[in-house]
Amino acid sequence: LNKVCRNIMTEYCLFSKEIRDALKQNPMFGEVIIRVENKRKRKETEFSRYLLSMEKKGFQPTPEQLEHLKFLQS
């Protein structure tokens, strides 16, 4: 696969944690996987802060929101 295909596949085809760890060892995918993981960590932080602020205002997170947070953490 060329670089563009690897980038698209890595960003939009969600691999499991085990596959991402294995691909991270591959020089062709390592840089892309690290970038995607950093982006997911940022989204996880933003979303957990959002949920925390909503809880402080008295709103309980929905099961879908909790499931999304769990997805971002995986």
Distance bins in CASP14 RR format, pairs under 12 A and 6 or more apart:
PFRMAT RR
TARGET T0000
AUTHOR 0000-0000-0000
RMODE 2
METHOD distances of the structure
MODEL  1
1 7 0 0 0 0 1 0 0 0 0 0 0
1 8 0 0 0 0 1 0 0 0 0 0 0
1 9 1 0 0 1 0 0 0 0 0 0 0
1 10 0 0 0 0 1 0 0 0 0 0 0
1 13 0 0 0 0 0 1 0 0 0 0 0
1 23 0 0 0 0 0 1 0 0 0 0 0
1 26 0 0 0 0 0 1 0 0 0 0 0
1 28 1 0 0 1 0 0 0 0 0 0 0
1 29 0 0 0 0 1 0 0 0 0 0 0
1 32 0 0 0 0 0 1 0 0 0 0 0
2 8 0 0 0 0 0 1 0 0 0 0 0
2 9 0 0 0 0 0 1 0 0 0 0 0
2 28 0 0 0 0 1 0 0 0 0 0 0
3 9 0 0 0 0 0 1 0 0 0 0 0
3 10 0 0 0 0 0 1 0 0 0 0 0
3 28 0 0 0 0 1 0 0 0 0 0 0
3 29 0 0 0 0 0 1 0 0 0 0 0
3 30 0 0 0 0 0 1 0 0 0 0 0
3 31 0 0 0 0 1 0 0 0 0 0 0
3 32 0 0 0 0 1 0 0 0 0 0 0
4 10 0 0 0 0 0 1 0 0 0 0 0
4 11 0 0 0 0 0 1 0 0 0 0 0
4 32 0 0 0 0 0 1 0 0 0 0 0
5 11 0 0 0 0 0 1 0 0 0 0 0
5 12 0 0 0 0 0 1 0 0 0 0 0
5 13 0 0 0 0 0 1 0 0 0 0 0
5 28 0 0 0 0 0 1 0 0 0 0 0
5 29 0 0 0 0 0 1 0 0 0 0 0
5 32 0 0 0 0 0 1 0 0 0 0 0
6 12 0 0 0 0 0 1 0 0 0 0 0
6 13 0 0 0 0 0 1 0 0 0 0 0
6 23 0 0 0 0 1 0 0 0 0 0 0
6 26 0 0 0 0 1 0 0 0 0 0 0
6 27 0 0 0 0 0 1 0 0 0 0 0
6 28 1 0 0 1 0 0 0 0 0 0 0
6 29 1 0 0 1 0 0 0 0 0 0 0
6 30 0 0 0 0 1 0 0 0 0 0 0
6 31 0 0 0 0 1 0 0 0 0 0 0
6 32 1 0 1 0 0 0 0 0 0 0 0
6 33 0 0 0 0 1 0 0 0 0 0 0
6 35 0 0 0 0 0 1 0 0 0 0 0
6 36 0 0 0 0 0 1 0 0 0 0 0
7 13 0 0 0 0 0 1 0 0 0 0 0
7 28 0 0 0 0 0 1 0 0 0 0 0
7 29 0 0 0 0 1 0 0 0 0 0 0
7 30 0 0 0 0 0 1 0 0 0 0 0
7 31 0 0 0 0 1 0 0 0 0 0 0
7 32 1 0 1 0 0 0 0 0 0 0 0
7 33 0 0 0 0 0 1 0 0 0 0 0
7 35 0 0 0 0 1 0 0 0 0 0 0
7 36 0 0 0 0 1 0 0 0 0 0 0
8 32 0 0 0 0 1 0 0 0 0 0 0
8 36 0 0 0 0 0 1 0 0 0 0 0
9 15 0 0 0 0 1 0 0 0 0 0 0
9 19 0 0 0 0 0 1 0 0 0 0 0
9 23 0 0 0 0 0 1 0 0 0 0 0
9 28 0 0 0 0 0 1 0 0 0 0 0
9 29 0 0 0 0 1 0 0 0 0 0 0
9 32 0 0 0 0 1 0 0 0 0 0 0
9 33 0 0 0 0 0 1 0 0 0 0 0
9 36 0 0 0 0 0 1 0 0 0 0 0
10 19 0 0 0 0 0 1 0 0 0 0 0
10 20 0 0 0 0 1 0 0 0 0 0 0
10 23 1 0 0 1 0 0 0 0 0 0 0
10 24 0 0 0 0 0 1 0 0 0 0 0
10 26 0 0 0 0 0 1 0 0 0 0 0
10 28 0 0 0 0 0 1 0 0 0 0 0
10 29 1 0 0 1 0 0 0 0 0 0 0
10 30 0 0 0 0 1 0 0 0 0 0 0
10 31 0 0 0 0 1 0 0 0 0 0 0
10 32 1 0 1 0 0 0 0 0 0 0 0
10 33 1 0 0 1 0 0 0 0 0 0 0
10 34 0 0 0 0 0 1 0 0 0 0 0
10 35 0 0 0 0 1 0 0 0 0 0 0
10 36 1 0 1 0 0 0 0 0 0 0 0
10 37 0 0 0 0 1 0 0 0 0 0 0
10 39 0 0 0 0 0 1 0 0 0 0 0
10 40 0 0 0 0 0 1 0 0 0 0 0
11 20 0 0 0 0 0 1 0 0 0 0 0
11 29 0 0 0 0 0 1 0 0 0 0 0
11 32 1 0 0 1 0 0 0 0 0 0 0
11 33 0 0 0 0 0 1 0 0 0 0 0
11 35 0 0 0 0 1 0 0 0 0 0 0
11 36 1 0 1 0 0 0 0 0 0 0 0
11 37 0 0 0 0 0 1 0 0 0 0 0
11 39 0 0 0 0 1 0 0 0 0 0 0
11 40 0 0 0 0 0 1 0 0 0 0 0
12 32 0 0 0 0 0 1 0 0 0 0 0
12 36 0 0 0 0 1 0 0 0 0 0 0
13 19 0 0 0 0 1 0 0 0 0 0 0
13 20 0 0 0 0 0 1 0 0 0 0 0
13 23 0 0 0 0 0 1 0 0 0 0 0
13 29 0 0 0 0 0 1 0 0 0 0 0
13 32 0 0 0 0 0 1 0 0 0 0 0
13 33 0 0 0 0 0 1 0 0 0 0 0
13 36 0 0 0 0 0 1 0 0 0 0 0
14 20 0 0 0 0 1 0 0 0 0 0 0
14 33 0 0 0 0 0 1 0 0 0 0 0
14 36 0 0 0 0 1 0 0 0 0 0 0
14 37 0 0 0 0 0 1 0 0 0 0 0
14 40 0 0 0 0 1 0 0 0 0 0 0
14 71 0 0 0 0 1 0 0 0 0 0 0
14 72 0 0 0 0 0 1 0 0 0 0 0
14 74 0 0 0 0 1 0 0 0 0 0 0
15 21 0 0 0 0 1 0 0 0 0 0 0
15 22 0 0 0 0 1 0 0 0 0 0 0
15 23 1 0 0 1 0 0 0 0 0 0 0
15 24 0 0 0 0 0 1 0 0 0 0 0
15 29 0 0 0 0 1 0 0 0 0 0 0
15 32 0 0 0 0 0 1 0 0 0 0 0
15 33 0 0 0 0 1 0 0 0 0 0 0
15 36 0 0 0 0 1 0 0 0 0 0 0
15 37 0 0 0 0 0 1 0 0 0 0 0
15 40 0 0 0 0 0 1 0 0 0 0 0
15 74 0 0 0 0 0 1 0 0 0 0 0
16 22 0 0 0 0 1 0 0 0 0 0 0
16 23 0 0 0 0 0 1 0 0 0 0 0
16 71 0 0 0 0 0 1 0 0 0 0 0
16 74 1 0 0 1 0 0 0 0 0 0 0
17 23 0 0 0 0 0 1 0 0 0 0 0
17 24 0 0 0 0 0 1 0 0 0 0 0
17 33 0 0 0 0 0 1 0 0 0 0 0
17 37 0 0 0 0 1 0 0 0 0 0 0
17 40 0 0 0 0 0 1 0 0 0 0 0
17 71 0 0 0 0 0 1 0 0 0 0 0
17 73 0 0 0 0 1 0 0 0 0 0 0
17 74 1 0 1 0 0 0 0 0 0 0 0
18 24 0 0 0 0 0 1 0 0 0 0 0
18 25 0 0 0 0 0 1 0 0 0 0 0
18 74 0 0 0 0 0 1 0 0 0 0 0
19 25 0 0 0 0 0 1 0 0 0 0 0
19 26 0 0 0 0 0 1 0 0 0 0 0
19 29 0 0 0 0 1 0 0 0 0 0 0
19 33 0 0 0 0 1 0 0 0 0 0 0
19 74 0 0 0 0 0 1 0 0 0 0 0
20 26 0 0 0 0 0 1 0 0 0 0 0
20 29 0 0 0 0 1 0 0 0 0 0 0
20 30 0 0 0 0 1 0 0 0 0 0 0
20 32 0 0 0 0 0 1 0 0 0 0 0
20 33 1 0 1 0 0 0 0 0 0 0 0
20 34 0 0 0 0 1 0 0 0 0 0 0
20 35 0 0 0 0 0 1 0 0 0 0 0
20 36 1 0 0 1 0 0 0 0 0 0 0
20 37 1 0 0 1 0 0 0 0 0 0 0
20 40 0 0 0 0 1 0 0 0 0 0 0
20 74 0 0 0 0 1 0 0 0 0 0 0
21 29 0 0 0 0 0 1 0 0 0 0 0
21 30 0 0 0 0 0 1 0 0 0 0 0
21 33 0 0 0 0 1 0 0 0 0 0 0
21 34 0 0 0 0 0 1 0 0 0 0 0
21 37 0 0 0 0 1 0 0 0 0 0 0
22 29 0 0 0 0 1 0 0 0 0 0 0
22 30 0 0 0 0 0 1 0 0 0 0 0
22 33 0 0 0 0 1 0 0 0 0 0 0
23 29 1 0 1 0 0 0 0 0 0 0 0
23 30 1 0 0 1 0 0 0 0 0 0 0
23 31 0 0 0 0 0 1 0 0 0 0 0
23 32 0 0 0 0 1 0 0 0 0 0 0
23 33 1 0 1 0 0 0 0 0 0 0 0
23 34 0 0 0 0 0 1 0 0 0 0 0
23 36 0 0 0 0 0 1 0 0 0 0 0
23 37 0 0 0 0 0 1 0 0 0 0 0
24 30 1 0 1 0 0 0 0 0 0 0 0
24 31 0 0 0 0 1 0 0 0 0 0 0
24 32 0 0 0 0 1 0 0 0 0 0 0
24 33 1 0 1 0 0 0 0 0 0 0 0
24 34 1 0 0 1 0 0 0 0 0 0 0
24 35 0 0 0 0 0 1 0 0 0 0 0
24 36 0 0 0 0 0 1 0 0 0 0 0
24 37 0 0 0 0 1 0 0 0 0 0 0
25 33 0 0 0 0 1 0 0 0 0 0 0
25 34 0 0 0 0 0 1 0 0 0 0 0
26 32 0 0 0 0 1 0 0 0 0 0 0
26 33 0 0 0 0 1 0 0 0 0 0 0
26 34 0 0 0 0 0 1 0 0 0 0 0
27 33 0 0 0 0 0 1 0 0 0 0 0
27 34 0 0 0 0 0 1 0 0 0 0 0
29 35 0 0 0 0 0 1 0 0 0 0 0
29 36 0 0 0 0 1 0 0 0 0 0 0
29 37 0 0 0 0 0 1 0 0 0 0 0
30 36 0 0 0 0 1 0 0 0 0 0 0
30 37 0 0 0 0 1 0 0 0 0 0 0
30 38 0 0 0 0 0 1 0 0 0 0 0
31 37 0 0 0 0 0 1 0 0 0 0 0
31 38 0 0 0 0 0 1 0 0 0 0 0
32 38 0 0 0 0 0 1 0 0 0 0 0
32 39 0 0 0 0 0 1 0 0 0 0 0
33 39 0 0 0 0 0 1 0 0 0 0 0
33 40 0 0 0 0 0 1 0 0 0 0 0
34 40 0 0 0 0 0 1 0 0 0 0 0
34 41 0 0 0 0 0 1 0 0 0 0 0
35 41 0 0 0 0 0 1 0 0 0 0 0
35 42 0 0 0 0 0 1 0 0 0 0 0
36 42 0 0 0 0 0 1 0 0 0 0 0
36 43 0 0 0 0 0 1 0 0 0 0 0
37 43 0 0 0 0 0 1 0 0 0 0 0
37 44 0 0 0 0 0 1 0 0 0 0 0
37 72 0 0 0 0 0 1 0 0 0 0 0
37 73 0 0 0 0 0 1 0 0 0 0 0
37 74 0 0 0 0 0 1 0 0 0 0 0
38 44 0 0 0 0 0 1 0 0 0 0 0
38 45 0 0 0 0 0 1 0 0 0 0 0
39 45 0 0 0 0 0 1 0 0 0 0 0
39 46 0 0 0 0 0 1 0 0 0 0 0
39 72 0 0 0 0 0 1 0 0 0 0 0
40 46 0 0 0 0 0 1 0 0 0 0 0
40 47 0 0 0 0 0 1 0 0 0 0 0
40 68 0 0 0 0 0 1 0 0 0 0 0
40 69 0 0 0 0 0 1 0 0 0 0 0
40 71 0 0 0 0 1 0 0 0 0 0 0
40 72 1 0 1 0 0 0 0 0 0 0 0
40 73 0 0 0 0 1 0 0 0 0 0 0
40 74 0 0 0 0 1 0 0 0 0 0 0
41 47 0 0 0 0 0 1 0 0 0 0 0
41 48 0 0 0 0 0 1 0 0 0 0 0
41 72 0 0 0 0 1 0 0 0 0 0 0
41 73 0 0 0 0 1 0 0 0 0 0 0
41 74 0 0 0 0 0 1 0 0 0 0 0
42 48 0 0 0 0 0 1 0 0 0 0 0
42 49 0 0 0 0 0 1 0 0 0 0 0
42 72 0 0 0 0 1 0 0 0 0 0 0
43 49 0 0 0 0 0 1 0 0 0 0 0
43 50 0 0 0 0 0 1 0 0 0 0 0
43 68 0 0 0 0 1 0 0 0 0 0 0
43 69 0 0 0 0 1 0 0 0 0 0 0
43 71 0 0 0 0 0 1 0 0 0 0 0
43 72 1 0 1 0 0 0 0 0 0 0 0
43 73 0 0 0 0 0 1 0 0 0 0 0
44 50 0 0 0 0 0 1 0 0 0 0 0
44 51 0 0 0 0 0 1 0 0 0 0 0
44 68 0 0 0 0 1 0 0 0 0 0 0
44 69 1 0 0 1 0 0 0 0 0 0 0
44 70 0 0 0 0 1 0 0 0 0 0 0
44 71 0 0 0 0 1 0 0 0 0 0 0
44 72 1 0 1 0 0 0 0 0 0 0 0
44 73 1 0 1 0 0 0 0 0 0 0 0
44 74 0 0 0 0 1 0 0 0 0 0 0
45 51 0 0 0 0 0 1 0 0 0 0 0
45 52 0 0 0 0 0 1 0 0 0 0 0
45 69 0 0 0 0 0 1 0 0 0 0 0
45 72 0 0 0 0 1 0 0 0 0 0 0
45 73 0 0 0 0 0 1 0 0 0 0 0
46 52 0 0 0 0 0 1 0 0 0 0 0
46 53 0 0 0 0 0 1 0 0 0 0 0
46 68 0 0 0 0 0 1 0 0 0 0 0
46 69 0 0 0 0 0 1 0 0 0 0 0
46 72 0 0 0 0 1 0 0 0 0 0 0
47 53 0 0 0 0 0 1 0 0 0 0 0
47 54 0 0 0 0 0 1 0 0 0 0 0
47 61 0 0 0 0 1 0 0 0 0 0 0
47 64 0 0 0 0 0 1 0 0 0 0 0
47 65 1 0 0 1 0 0 0 0 0 0 0
47 66 0 0 0 0 0 1 0 0 0 0 0
47 67 0 0 0 0 0 1 0 0 0 0 0
47 68 1 0 0 1 0 0 0 0 0 0 0
47 69 1 0 1 0 0 0 0 0 0 0 0
47 70 0 0 0 0 0 1 0 0 0 0 0
47 71 0 0 0 0 1 0 0 0 0 0 0
47 72 1 0 0 1 0 0 0 0 0 0 0
47 73 0 0 0 0 1 0 0 0 0 0 0
48 54 0 0 0 0 0 1 0 0 0 0 0
48 55 0 0 0 0 0 1 0 0 0 0 0
48 61 0 0 0 0 0 1 0 0 0 0 0
48 65 0 0 0 0 0 1 0 0 0 0 0
48 66 0 0 0 0 0 1 0 0 0 0 0
48 68 0 0 0 0 0 1 0 0 0 0 0
48 69 1 0 0 1 0 0 0 0 0 0 0
48 70 0 0 0 0 0 1 0 0 0 0 0
48 72 0 0 0 0 1 0 0 0 0 0 0
48 73 0 0 0 0 1 0 0 0 0 0 0
49 55 0 0 0 0 0 1 0 0 0 0 0
49 56 0 0 0 0 0 1 0 0 0 0 0
49 69 0 0 0 0 0 1 0 0 0 0 0
50 56 0 0 0 0 0 1 0 0 0 0 0
50 57 0 0 0 0 0 1 0 0 0 0 0
50 59 0 0 0 0 0 1 0 0 0 0 0
50 61 0 0 0 0 1 0 0 0 0 0 0
50 65 0 0 0 0 1 0 0 0 0 0 0
50 68 0 0 0 0 0 1 0 0 0 0 0
50 69 0 0 0 0 1 0 0 0 0 0 0
50 72 0 0 0 0 0 1 0 0 0 0 0
51 57 0 0 0 0 0 1 0 0 0 0 0
51 58 0 0 0 0 0 1 0 0 0 0 0
51 59 0 0 0 0 1 0 0 0 0 0 0
51 60 0 0 0 0 1 0 0 0 0 0 0
51 61 1 0 1 0 0 0 0 0 0 0 0
51 62 0 0 0 0 1 0 0 0 0 0 0
51 64 0 0 0 0 0 1 0 0 0 0 0
51 65 1 0 0 1 0 0 0 0 0 0 0
51 66 0 0 0 0 1 0 0 0 0 0 0
51 67 0 0 0 0 0 1 0 0 0 0 0
51 68 0 0 0 0 1 0 0 0 0 0 0
51 69 1 0 0 1 0 0 0 0 0 0 0
51 70 0 0 0 0 0 1 0 0 0 0 0
51 72 0 0 0 0 0 1 0 0 0 0 0
52 58 0 0 0 0 0 1 0 0 0 0 0
52 59 0 0 0 0 0 1 0 0 0 0 0
52 61 0 0 0 0 1 0 0 0 0 0 0
52 65 0 0 0 0 0 1 0 0 0 0 0
52 69 0 0 0 0 0 1 0 0 0 0 0
53 59 0 0 0 0 1 0 0 0 0 0 0
53 61 0 0 0 0 0 1 0 0 0 0 0
54 60 0 0 0 0 1 0 0 0 0 0 0
54 61 1 0 0 1 0 0 0 0 0 0 0
54 62 0 0 0 0 1 0 0 0 0 0 0
54 65 0 0 0 0 1 0 0 0 0 0 0
54 66 0 0 0 0 0 1 0 0 0 0 0
54 69 0 0 0 0 0 1 0 0 0 0 0
55 61 1 0 0 1 0 0 0 0 0 0 0
55 62 0 0 0 0 0 1 0 0 0 0 0
55 65 0 0 0 0 0 1 0 0 0 0 0
55 66 0 0 0 0 0 1 0 0 0 0 0
59 65 0 0 0 0 1 0 0 0 0 0 0
60 66 0 0 0 0 1 0 0 0 0 0 0
61 67 0 0 0 0 1 0 0 0 0 0 0
61 68 0 0 0 0 1 0 0 0 0 0 0
61 69 1 0 0 1 0 0 0 0 0 0 0
61 70 0 0 0 0 0 1 0 0 0 0 0
62 68 0 0 0 0 1 0 0 0 0 0 0
62 69 0 0 0 0 0 1 0 0 0 0 0
63 69 0 0 0 0 0 1 0 0 0 0 0
63 70 0 0 0 0 0 1 0 0 0 0 0
64 70 0 0 0 0 0 1 0 0 0 0 0
64 71 0 0 0 0 0 1 0 0 0 0 0
65 71 0 0 0 0 0 1 0 0 0 0 0
65 72 0 0 0 0 0 1 0 0 0 0 0
66 72 0 0 0 0 0 1 0 0 0 0 0
66 73 0 0 0 0 0 1 0 0 0 0 0
67 73 0 0 0 0 0 1 0 0 0 0 0
67 74 0 0 0 0 0 1 0 0 0 0 0
68 74 0 0 0 0 0 1 0 0 0 0 0
END
